[in-house]
Amino acid sequence: MNTYLVKLVFSISIEDKKRLSQFDEQIRLIKANDTKDAFFKARSLGKKEEDVFANKNNELVKWEFIDVIDIYSLNDLKDGEQLYALTHETEDADSFIKYANHKSILTQAKFVTLS
């Protein structure tokens, strides 16, 4: 059994709302025999997670699975290899750096315990 990271894309729409289109990209862990099996397992997972529900404003929200857009075999990765990148643009660099430092502290608190 091999381990893969897959990226699923969903469309999010709210009935009777004229707004920018929304898409949700999710990275999921999949265990499968090979890349082909991982693709179809991820696609099945995405279809199962489609949903229609009423939000807190009683508006109909629809999550529609689009497709699997990336597959990465974790078995083939090398130490330090990049898996994900996102570039942020902001007019307030100091606030973003403070945010990043704060998130790092929260992450450390989850995994580092005092002896």
A tleap script that builds the chain and sets N, CA, C and O, in Angstrom:
source leaprc.protein.ff14SB
mol = sequence {
  NMET ASN THR TYR LEU VAL LYS LEU VAL PHE
  SER ILE SER ILE GLU ASP LYS LYS ARG LEU
  SER GLN PHE ASP GLU GLN ILE ARG LEU ILE
  LYS ALA ASN ASP THR LYS ASP ALA PHE PHE
  LYS ALA ARG SER LEU GLY LYS LYS GLU GLU
  ASP VAL PHE ALA ASN LYS ASN ASN GLU LEU
  VAL LYS TRP GLU PHE ILE ASP VAL ILE ASP
  ILE TYR SER LEU ASN ASP LEU LYS ASP GLY
  GLU GLN LEU TYR ALA LEU THR HIE GLU THR
  GLU ASP ALA ASP SER PHE ILE LYS TYR ALA
  ASN HIE LYS SER ILE LEU THR GLN ALA LYS
  PHE VAL THR LEU CSER
}
set mol.1.N position { 0.857 -1.185 0.000 }
set mol.1.CA position { 0.000 0.000 0.000 }
set mol.1.C position { 0.895 1.237 0.000 }
set mol.1.O position { 1.852 1.321 0.769 }
set mol.2.N position { 0.576 2.184 -0.860 }
set mol.2.CA position { 1.318 3.433 -0.977 }
set mol.2.C position { 0.481 4.593 -0.428 }
set mol.2.O position { -0.739 4.489 -0.301 }
set mol.3.N position { 1.154 5.688 -0.109 }
set mol.3.CA position { 0.480 6.859 0.434 }
set mol.3.C position { 0.620 8.021 -0.542 }
set mol.3.O position { 1.702 8.286 -1.066 }
set mol.4.N position { -0.499 8.710 -0.776 }
set mol.4.CA position { -0.549 9.815 -1.726 }
set mol.4.C position { -1.213 11.035 -1.094 }
set mol.4.O position { -2.087 10.907 -0.236 }
set mol.5.N position { -0.786 12.218 -1.531 }
set mol.5.CA position { -1.524 13.442 -1.266 }
set mol.5.C position { -2.275 13.762 -2.550 }
set mol.5.O position { -1.700 13.742 -3.638 }
set mol.6.N position { -3.553 14.053 -2.416 }
set mol.6.CA position { -4.361 14.409 -3.579 }
set mol.6.C position { -5.018 15.754 -3.312 }
set mol.6.O position { -5.317 16.094 -2.167 }
set mol.7.N position { -5.239 16.512 -4.376 }
set mol.7.CA position { -5.930 17.789 -4.234 }
set mol.7.C position { -7.295 17.675 -4.901 }
set mol.7.O position { -7.398 17.372 -6.089 }
set mol.8.N position { -8.342 17.923 -4.112 }
set mol.8.CA position { -9.717 17.905 -4.589 }
set mol.8.C position { -10.205 19.344 -4.718 }
set mol.8.O position { -9.820 20.204 -3.926 }
set mol.9.N position { -11.044 19.607 -5.706 }
set mol.9.CA position { -11.614 20.938 -5.883 }
set mol.9.C position { -13.130 20.834 -5.841 }
set mol.9.O position { -13.735 19.998 -6.513 }
set mol.10.N position { -13.734 21.712 -5.028 }
set mol.10.CA position { -15.184 21.803 -4.895 }
set mol.10.C position { -15.636 23.206 -5.291 }
set mol.10.O position { -14.925 24.186 -5.066 }
set mol.11.N position { -16.821 23.289 -5.879 }
set mol.11.CA position { -17.471 24.564 -6.154 }
set mol.11.C position { -18.475 24.801 -5.036 }
set mol.11.O position { -19.206 23.890 -4.647 }
set mol.12.N position { -18.511 26.032 -4.516 }
set mol.12.CA position { -19.449 26.385 -3.444 }
set mol.12.C position { -20.383 27.463 -3.991 }
set mol.12.O position { -19.938 28.515 -4.451 }
set mol.13.N position { -21.669 27.186 -3.932 }
set mol.13.CA position { -22.624 28.193 -4.402 }
set mol.13.C position { -23.752 28.349 -3.386 }
set mol.13.O position { -24.144 27.398 -2.710 }
set mol.14.N position { -24.257 29.570 -3.300 }
set mol.14.CA position { -25.375 29.885 -2.411 }
set mol.14.C position { -26.510 30.364 -3.288 }
set mol.14.O position { -26.333 31.261 -4.113 }
set mol.15.N position { -27.692 29.759 -3.108 }
set mol.15.CA position { -28.825 30.071 -3.981 }
set mol.15.C position { -29.155 31.558 -3.959 }
set mol.15.O position { -29.096 32.217 -2.922 }
set mol.16.N position { -29.499 32.052 -5.117 }
set mol.16.CA position { -29.939 33.436 -5.292 }
set mol.16.C position { -28.904 34.474 -4.870 }
set mol.16.O position { -29.262 35.620 -4.597 }
set mol.17.N position { -27.647 34.101 -4.812 }
set mol.17.CA position { -26.600 35.073 -4.452 }
set mol.17.C position { -25.776 35.384 -5.685 }
set mol.17.O position { -25.238 34.482 -6.327 }
set mol.18.N position { -25.680 36.640 -6.008 }
set mol.18.CA position { -24.813 37.099 -7.093 }
set mol.18.C position { -23.505 37.540 -6.457 }
set mol.18.O position { -23.403 38.645 -5.925 }
set mol.19.N position { -22.524 36.685 -6.514 }
set mol.19.CA position { -21.229 36.979 -5.916 }
set mol.19.C position { -20.151 36.309 -6.743 }
set mol.19.O position { -20.433 35.590 -7.702 }
set mol.20.N position { -18.925 36.557 -6.358 }
set mol.20.CA position { -17.817 35.897 -7.031 }
set mol.20.C position { -17.940 34.387 -6.839 }
set mol.20.O position { -18.408 33.923 -5.799 }
set mol.21.N position { -17.526 33.640 -7.826 }
set mol.21.CA position { -17.536 32.184 -7.704 }
set mol.21.C position { -16.551 31.760 -6.620 }
set mol.21.O position { -15.461 32.319 -6.502 }
set mol.22.N position { -16.951 30.759 -5.829 }
set mol.22.CA position { -16.071 30.239 -4.777 }
set mol.22.C position { -15.698 28.792 -5.075 }
set mol.22.O position { -16.536 27.986 -5.480 }
set mol.23.N position { -14.427 28.485 -4.866 }
set mol.23.CA position { -13.934 27.125 -5.036 }
set mol.23.C position { -13.090 26.775 -3.820 }
set mol.23.O position { -12.306 27.594 -3.340 }
set mol.24.N position { -13.252 25.575 -3.336 }
set mol.24.CA position { -12.502 25.100 -2.182 }
set mol.24.C position { -11.532 24.030 -2.661 }
set mol.24.O position { -11.950 23.036 -3.254 }
set mol.25.N position { -10.240 24.225 -2.411 }
set mol.25.CA position { -9.224 23.226 -2.733 }
set mol.25.C position { -8.832 22.534 -1.445 }
set mol.25.O position { -8.482 23.188 -0.463 }
set mol.26.N position { -8.890 21.214 -1.445 }
set mol.26.CA position { -8.561 20.431 -0.258 }
set mol.26.C position { -7.453 19.446 -0.583 }
set mol.26.O position { -7.473 18.790 -1.624 }
set mol.27.N position { -6.491 19.350 0.315 }
set mol.27.CA position { -5.434 18.353 0.174 }
set mol.27.C position { -5.756 17.217 1.128 }
set mol.27.O position { -5.918 17.430 2.329 }
set mol.28.N position { -5.849 16.012 0.586 }
set mol.28.CA position { -6.231 14.829 1.362 }
set mol.28.C position { -5.159 13.765 1.258 }
set mol.28.O position { -4.412 13.704 0.281 }
set mol.29.N position { -5.097 12.927 2.282 }
set mol.29.CA position { -4.186 11.787 2.319 }
set mol.29.C position { -4.956 10.556 1.864 }
set mol.29.O position { -6.041 10.274 2.374 }
set mol.30.N position { -4.398 9.824 0.907 }
set mol.30.CA position { -5.041 8.624 0.358 }
set mol.30.C position { -4.045 7.472 0.391 }
set mol.30.O position { -2.882 7.633 0.022 }
set mol.31.N position { -4.510 6.313 0.834 }
set mol.31.CA position { -3.704 5.089 0.765 }
set mol.31.C position { -4.283 4.238 -0.359 }
set mol.31.O position { -5.481 3.955 -0.387 }
set mol.32.N position { -3.410 3.832 -1.290 }
set mol.32.CA position { -3.860 3.065 -2.448 }
set mol.32.C position { -2.703 2.226 -2.988 }
set mol.32.O position { -1.544 2.445 -2.639 }
set mol.33.N position { -3.035 1.274 -3.834 }
set mol.33.CA position { -2.012 0.403 -4.416 }
set mol.33.C position { -1.120 1.134 -5.411 }
set mol.33.O position { 0.082 0.878 -5.471 }
set mol.34.N position { -1.708 2.050 -6.199 }
set mol.34.CA position { -0.934 2.794 -7.195 }
set mol.34.C position { -1.624 4.129 -7.462 }
set mol.34.O position { -2.679 4.423 -6.899 }
set mol.35.N position { -1.011 4.930 -8.330 }
set mol.35.CA position { -1.523 6.267 -8.616 }
set mol.35.C position { -2.922 6.224 -9.215 }
set mol.35.O position { -3.768 7.050 -8.874 }
set mol.36.N position { -3.169 5.274 -10.099 }
set mol.36.CA position { -4.490 5.139 -10.714 }
set mol.36.C position { -5.551 4.880 -9.654 }
set mol.36.O position { -6.604 5.517 -9.656 }
set mol.37.N position { -5.272 3.934 -8.738 }
set mol.37.CA position { -6.216 3.645 -7.655 }
set mol.37.C position { -6.409 4.864 -6.755 }
set mol.37.O position { -7.523 5.136 -6.308 }
set mol.38.N position { -5.327 5.597 -6.489 }
set mol.38.CA position { -5.415 6.801 -5.652 }
set mol.38.C position { -6.322 7.834 -6.309 }
set mol.38.O position { -7.133 8.469 -5.635 }
set mol.39.N position { -6.188 8.005 -7.624 }
set mol.39.CA position { -7.016 8.965 -8.345 }
set mol.39.C position { -8.497 8.610 -8.217 }
set mol.39.O position { -9.319 9.464 -7.886 }
set mol.40.N position { -8.829 7.354 -8.479 }
set mol.40.CA position { -10.240 6.967 -8.449 }
set mol.40.C position { -10.797 6.923 -7.025 }
set mol.40.O position { -11.978 7.197 -6.812 }
set mol.41.N position { -9.958 6.582 -6.060 }
set mol.41.CA position { -10.397 6.616 -4.657 }
set mol.41.C position { -10.673 8.063 -4.232 }
set mol.41.O position { -11.665 8.337 -3.557 }
set mol.42.N position { -9.794 8.979 -4.629 }
set mol.42.CA position { -9.982 10.400 -4.307 }
set mol.42.C position { -11.225 10.945 -4.996 }
set mol.42.O position { -11.980 11.712 -4.398 }
set mol.43.N position { -11.441 10.559 -6.231 }
set mol.43.CA position { -12.622 11.017 -6.966 }
set mol.43.C position { -13.899 10.516 -6.288 }
set mol.43.O position { -14.875 11.257 -6.176 }
set mol.44.N position { -13.893 9.278 -5.845 }
set mol.44.CA position { -15.048 8.719 -5.137 }
set mol.44.C position { -15.289 9.467 -3.828 }
set mol.44.O position { -16.432 9.764 -3.480 }
set mol.45.N position { -14.216 9.768 -3.107 }
set mol.45.CA position { -14.316 10.531 -1.864 }
set mol.45.C position { -14.942 11.907 -2.121 }
set mol.45.O position { -15.827 12.341 -1.383 }
set mol.46.N position { -14.483 12.573 -3.155 }
set mol.46.CA position { -15.023 13.889 -3.491 }
set mol.46.C position { -16.511 13.832 -3.801 }
set mol.46.O position { -17.273 14.680 -3.336 }
set mol.47.N position { -16.928 12.854 -4.572 }
set mol.47.CA position { -18.350 12.714 -4.911 }
set mol.47.C position { -19.183 12.458 -3.657 }
set mol.47.O position { -20.288 12.984 -3.527 }
set mol.48.N position { -18.652 11.644 -2.728 }
set mol.48.CA position { -19.381 11.345 -1.490 }
set mol.48.C position { -19.552 12.579 -0.615 }
set mol.48.O position { -20.496 12.656 0.172 }
set mol.49.N position { -18.650 13.539 -0.746 }
set mol.49.CA position { -18.688 14.714 0.114 }
set mol.49.C position { -19.449 15.889 -0.486 }
set mol.49.O position { -19.483 16.971 0.100 }
set mol.50.N position { -20.057 15.686 -1.648 }
set mol.50.CA position { -20.941 16.723 -2.177 }
set mol.50.C position { -22.098 16.878 -1.197 }
set mol.50.O position { -22.528 15.913 -0.566 }
set mol.51.N position { -22.589 18.097 -1.082 }
set mol.51.CA position { -23.631 18.333 -0.081 }
set mol.51.C position { -24.474 19.542 -0.478 }
set mol.51.O position { -24.013 20.445 -1.176 }
set mol.52.N position { -25.701 19.530 -0.020 }
set mol.52.CA position { -26.601 20.674 -0.141 }
set mol.52.C position { -27.241 20.838 1.231 }
set mol.52.O position { -27.772 19.880 1.793 }
set mol.53.N position { -27.190 22.068 1.776 }
set mol.53.CA position { -27.720 22.299 3.112 }
set mol.53.C position { -28.132 23.759 3.259 }
set mol.53.O position { -27.751 24.607 2.452 }
set mol.54.N position { -28.902 24.039 4.282 }
set mol.54.CA position { -29.303 25.415 4.584 }
set mol.54.C position { -28.293 26.009 5.561 }
set mol.54.O position { -27.957 25.393 6.573 }
set mol.55.N position { -27.814 27.214 5.247 }
set mol.55.CA position { -26.886 27.880 6.160 }
set mol.55.C position { -27.663 28.606 7.265 }
set mol.55.O position { -28.886 28.493 7.349 }
set mol.56.N position { -26.949 29.345 8.101 }
set mol.56.CA position { -27.588 30.018 9.239 }
set mol.56.C position { -28.610 31.068 8.805 }
set mol.56.O position { -29.479 31.450 9.589 }
set mol.57.N position { -28.509 31.541 7.544 }
set mol.57.CA position { -29.469 32.510 7.014 }
set mol.57.C position { -30.591 31.825 6.227 }
set mol.57.O position { -31.368 32.473 5.527 }
set mol.58.N position { -30.651 30.508 6.361 }
set mol.58.CA position { -31.650 29.683 5.685 }
set mol.58.C position { -31.538 29.776 4.158 }
set mol.58.O position { -32.534 29.653 3.444 }
set mol.59.N position { -30.309 29.994 3.670 }
set mol.59.CA position { -30.031 29.998 2.239 }
set mol.59.C position { -29.492 28.622 1.857 }
set mol.59.O position { -28.756 28.004 2.626 }
set mol.60.N position { -29.855 28.153 0.689 }
set mol.60.CA position { -29.399 26.844 0.231 }
set mol.60.C position { -27.957 26.942 -0.258 }
set mol.60.O position { -27.653 27.707 -1.173 }
set mol.61.N position { -27.074 26.161 0.360 }
set mol.61.CA position { -25.654 26.132 0.005 }
set mol.61.C position { -25.371 24.797 -0.679 }
set mol.61.O position { -25.787 23.741 -0.203 }
set mol.62.N position { -24.661 24.861 -1.795 }
set mol.62.CA position { -24.348 23.641 -2.545 }
set mol.62.C position { -22.842 23.495 -2.685 }
set mol.62.O position { -22.166 24.384 -3.203 }
set mol.63.N position { -22.318 22.353 -2.215 }
set mol.63.CA position { -20.922 21.983 -2.419 }
set mol.63.C position { -20.919 20.922 -3.510 }
set mol.63.O position { -21.458 19.830 -3.330 }
set mol.64.N position { -20.304 21.253 -4.650 }
set mol.64.CA position { -20.270 20.334 -5.775 }
set mol.64.C position { -18.818 19.968 -6.081 }
set mol.64.O position { -17.970 20.841 -6.265 }
set mol.65.N position { -18.550 18.673 -6.131 }
set mol.65.CA position { -17.208 18.196 -6.429 }
set mol.65.C position { -16.893 18.456 -7.898 }
set mol.65.O position { -17.675 18.102 -8.780 }
set mol.66.N position { -15.733 19.081 -8.158 }
set mol.66.CA position { -15.296 19.335 -9.529 }
set mol.66.C position { -14.432 18.174 -10.016 }
set mol.66.O position { -14.796 17.477 -10.963 }
set mol.67.N position { -13.277 17.969 -9.359 }
set mol.67.CA position { -12.429 16.833 -9.741 }
set mol.67.C position { -11.154 16.810 -8.906 }
set mol.67.O position { -10.913 17.689 -8.079 }
set mol.68.N position { -10.352 15.790 -9.143 }
set mol.68.CA position { -9.024 15.637 -8.545 }
set mol.68.C position { -8.057 16.346 -9.484 }
set mol.68.O position { -8.021 16.042 -10.677 }
set mol.69.N position { -7.268 17.295 -8.961 }
set mol.69.CA position { -6.394 18.054 -9.864 }
set mol.69.C position { -4.906 17.784 -9.667 }
set mol.69.O position { -4.102 18.176 -10.513 }
set mol.70.N position { -4.516 17.125 -8.575 }
set mol.70.CA position { -3.108 16.787 -8.354 }
set mol.70.C position { -3.004 15.524 -7.532 }
set mol.70.O position { -3.852 15.250 -6.684 }
set mol.71.N position { -1.963 14.758 -7.786 }
set mol.71.CA position { -1.649 13.579 -6.975 }
set mol.71.C position { -0.137 13.568 -6.762 }
set mol.71.O position { 0.636 13.715 -7.708 }
set mol.72.N position { 0.270 13.393 -5.513 }
set mol.72.CA position { 1.690 13.309 -5.168 }
set mol.72.C position { 1.923 12.024 -4.389 }
set mol.72.O position { 1.272 11.781 -3.373 }
set mol.73.N position { 2.839 11.212 -4.858 }
set mol.73.CA position { 3.206 10.002 -4.129 }
set mol.73.C position { 4.154 10.377 -3.003 }
set mol.73.O position { 5.239 10.906 -3.246 }
set mol.74.N position { 3.748 10.106 -1.784 }
set mol.74.CA position { 4.629 10.408 -0.649 }
set mol.74.C position { 5.800 9.449 -0.590 }
set mol.74.O position { 6.828 9.765 0.008 }
set mol.75.N position { 5.664 8.290 -1.198 }
set mol.75.CA position { 6.743 7.300 -1.190 }
set mol.75.C position { 7.941 7.766 -2.007 }
set mol.75.O position { 9.068 7.340 -1.752 }
set mol.76.N position { 7.705 8.648 -2.998 }
set mol.76.CA position { 8.772 9.102 -3.885 }
set mol.76.C position { 9.391 10.426 -3.462 }
set mol.76.O position { 10.326 10.904 -4.105 }
set mol.77.N position { 8.888 11.021 -2.398 }
set mol.77.CA position { 9.379 12.333 -1.988 }
set mol.77.C position { 10.705 12.237 -1.254 }
set mol.77.O position { 10.991 11.266 -0.553 }
set mol.78.N position { 11.499 13.276 -1.438 }
set mol.78.CA position { 12.790 13.375 -0.758 }
set mol.78.C position { 12.651 14.322 0.428 }
set mol.78.O position { 11.769 15.181 0.438 }
set mol.79.N position { 13.508 14.172 1.414 }
set mol.79.CA position { 13.498 15.035 2.586 }
set mol.79.C position { 13.625 16.492 2.160 }
set mol.79.O position { 14.528 16.850 1.405 }
set mol.80.N position { 12.723 17.318 2.644 }
set mol.80.CA position { 12.756 18.746 2.352 }
set mol.80.C position { 12.074 19.152 1.052 }
set mol.80.O position { 12.067 20.334 0.708 }
set mol.81.N position { 11.500 18.195 0.321 }
set mol.81.CA position { 10.852 18.523 -0.950 }
set mol.81.C position { 9.584 19.340 -0.723 }
set mol.81.O position { 8.829 19.071 0.211 }
set mol.82.N position { 9.353 20.327 -1.567 }
set mol.82.CA position { 8.184 21.200 -1.433 }
set mol.82.C position { 6.919 20.466 -1.858 }
set mol.82.O position { 6.877 19.822 -2.907 }
set mol.83.N position { 5.895 20.576 -1.031 }
set mol.83.CA position { 4.598 19.986 -1.341 }
set mol.83.C position { 3.554 21.039 -1.670 }
set mol.83.O position { 2.621 20.776 -2.428 }
set mol.84.N position { 3.705 22.221 -1.109 }
set mol.84.CA position { 2.668 23.233 -1.240 }
set mol.84.C position { 3.302 24.606 -1.111 }
set mol.84.O position { 4.235 24.793 -0.330 }
set mol.85.N position { 2.802 25.558 -1.867 }
set mol.85.CA position { 3.274 26.935 -1.755 }
set mol.85.C position { 2.110 27.877 -2.038 }
set mol.85.O position { 1.246 27.585 -2.865 }
set mol.86.N position { 2.099 28.994 -1.353 }
set mol.86.CA position { 1.070 30.008 -1.551 }
set mol.86.C position { 1.725 31.359 -1.322 }
set mol.86.O position { 2.365 31.568 -0.291 }
set mol.87.N position { 1.577 32.263 -2.251 }
set mol.87.CA position { 2.157 33.593 -2.133 }
set mol.87.C position { 1.089 34.568 -1.664 }
set mol.87.O position { 0.007 34.642 -2.246 }
set mol.88.N position { 1.393 35.307 -0.621 }
set mol.88.CA position { 0.476 36.315 -0.094 }
set mol.88.C position { 0.969 37.691 -0.510 }
set mol.88.O position { 2.172 37.953 -0.525 }
set mol.89.N position { 0.032 38.565 -0.846 }
set mol.89.CA position { 0.359 39.969 -1.094 }
set mol.89.C position { -0.377 40.803 -0.069 }
set mol.89.O position { -1.574 40.617 0.148 }
set mol.90.N position { 0.333 41.720 0.560 }
set mol.90.CA position { -0.285 42.559 1.580 }
set mol.90.C position { 0.399 43.911 1.614 }
set mol.90.O position { 1.572 44.045 1.264 }
set mol.91.N position { -0.352 44.904 2.039 }
set mol.91.CA position { 0.237 46.232 2.220 }
set mol.91.C position { 0.859 46.364 3.602 }
set mol.91.O position { 1.609 47.307 3.854 }
set mol.92.N position { 0.555 45.427 4.504 }
set mol.92.CA position { 1.033 45.497 5.881 }
set mol.92.C position { 1.896 44.274 6.198 }
set mol.92.O position { 1.425 43.313 6.806 }
set mol.93.N position { 3.155 44.321 5.781 }
set mol.93.CA position { 4.070 43.198 5.959 }
set mol.93.C position { 4.264 42.851 7.437 }
set mol.93.O position { 4.342 41.673 7.786 }
set mol.94.N position { 4.344 43.861 8.306 }
set mol.94.CA position { 4.552 43.603 9.732 }
set mol.94.C position { 3.414 42.762 10.319 }
set mol.94.O position { 3.659 41.846 11.104 }
set mol.95.N position { 2.188 43.069 9.945 }
set mol.95.CA position { 1.045 42.293 10.464 }
set mol.95.C position { 1.107 40.851 9.992 }
set mol.95.O position { 0.803 39.935 10.755 }
set mol.96.N position { 1.500 40.639 8.735 }
set mol.96.CA position { 1.579 39.265 8.247 }
set mol.96.C position { 2.682 38.500 8.963 }
set mol.96.O position { 2.502 37.328 9.296 }
set mol.97.N position { 3.805 39.132 9.202 }
set mol.97.CA position { 4.909 38.479 9.919 }
set mol.97.C position { 4.480 38.153 11.341 }
set mol.97.O position { 4.791 37.071 11.839 }
set mol.98.N position { 3.773 39.064 12.010 }
set mol.98.CA position { 3.256 38.790 13.362 }
set mol.98.C position { 2.291 37.617 13.345 }
set mol.98.O position { 2.329 36.762 14.230 }
set mol.99.N position { 1.418 37.577 12.329 }
set mol.99.CA position { 0.483 36.464 12.169 }
set mol.99.C position { 1.242 35.136 12.020 }
set mol.99.O position { 0.905 34.147 12.670 }
set mol.100.N position { 2.271 35.124 11.155 }
set mol.100.CA position { 3.050 33.906 10.927 }
set mol.100.C position { 3.755 33.462 12.211 }
set mol.100.O position { 3.783 32.273 12.527 }
set mol.101.N position { 4.319 34.413 12.941 }
set mol.101.CA position { 4.991 34.070 14.199 }
set mol.101.C position { 4.002 33.527 15.232 }
set mol.101.O position { 4.314 32.584 15.959 }
set mol.102.N position { 2.817 34.121 15.296 }
set mol.102.CA position { 1.783 33.661 16.222 }
set mol.102.C position { 1.341 32.232 15.874 }
set mol.102.O position { 1.203 31.392 16.762 }
set mol.103.N position { 1.121 31.960 14.582 }
set mol.103.CA position { 0.732 30.613 14.150 }
set mol.103.C position { 1.830 29.601 14.481 }
set mol.103.O position { 1.535 28.463 14.844 }
set mol.104.N position { 3.093 30.012 14.359 }
set mol.104.CA position { 4.211 29.125 14.684 }
set mol.104.C position { 4.207 28.770 16.162 }
set mol.104.O position { 4.444 27.620 16.532 }
set mol.105.N position { 3.941 29.754 17.002 }
set mol.105.CA position { 3.877 29.508 18.451 }
set mol.105.C position { 2.748 28.529 18.770 }
set mol.105.O position { 2.931 27.616 19.576 }
set mol.106.N position { 1.590 28.709 18.148 }
set mol.106.CA position { 0.473 27.792 18.369 }
set mol.106.C position { 0.804 26.379 17.894 }
set mol.106.O position { 0.437 25.399 18.542 }
set mol.107.N position { 1.495 26.281 16.766 }
set mol.107.CA position { 1.899 24.972 16.245 }
set mol.107.C position { 2.886 24.302 17.192 }
set mol.107.O position { 2.766 23.111 17.480 }
set mol.108.N position { 3.858 25.063 17.676 }
set mol.108.CA position { 4.834 24.507 18.618 }
set mol.108.C position { 4.151 24.026 19.889 }
set mol.108.O position { 4.522 22.988 20.437 }
set mol.109.N position { 3.168 24.764 20.359 }
set mol.109.CA position { 2.471 24.402 21.592 }
set mol.109.C position { 1.749 23.065 21.450 }
set mol.109.O position { 1.582 22.347 22.436 }
set mol.110.N position { 1.321 22.723 20.243 }
set mol.110.CA position { 0.638 21.443 20.014 }
set mol.110.C position { 1.599 20.263 20.113 }
set mol.110.O position { 1.205 19.177 20.539 }
set mol.111.N position { 2.862 20.469 19.721 }
set mol.111.CA position { 3.764 19.337 19.577 }
set mol.111.C position { 4.939 19.315 20.550 }
set mol.111.O position { 5.615 18.294 20.676 }
set mol.112.N position { 5.186 20.404 21.226 }
set mol.112.CA position { 6.305 20.467 22.161 }
set mol.112.C position { 5.760 20.492 23.572 }
set mol.112.O position { 4.960 21.360 23.920 }
set mol.113.N position { 6.189 19.543 24.385 }
set mol.113.CA position { 5.749 19.524 25.780 }
set mol.113.C position { 6.941 19.760 26.682 }
set mol.113.O position { 8.082 19.445 26.345 }
set mol.114.N position { 6.644 20.316 27.823 }
set mol.114.CA position { 7.708 20.543 28.796 }
set mol.114.C position { 8.048 19.232 29.472 }
set mol.114.O position { 7.154 18.459 29.815 }
set mol.115.N position { 9.349 18.970 29.670 }
set mol.115.CA position { 9.758 17.729 30.327 }
set mol.115.C position { 9.933 17.943 31.803 }
set mol.115.O position { 10.277 17.008 32.526 }
savepdb mol mol.pdb
quit
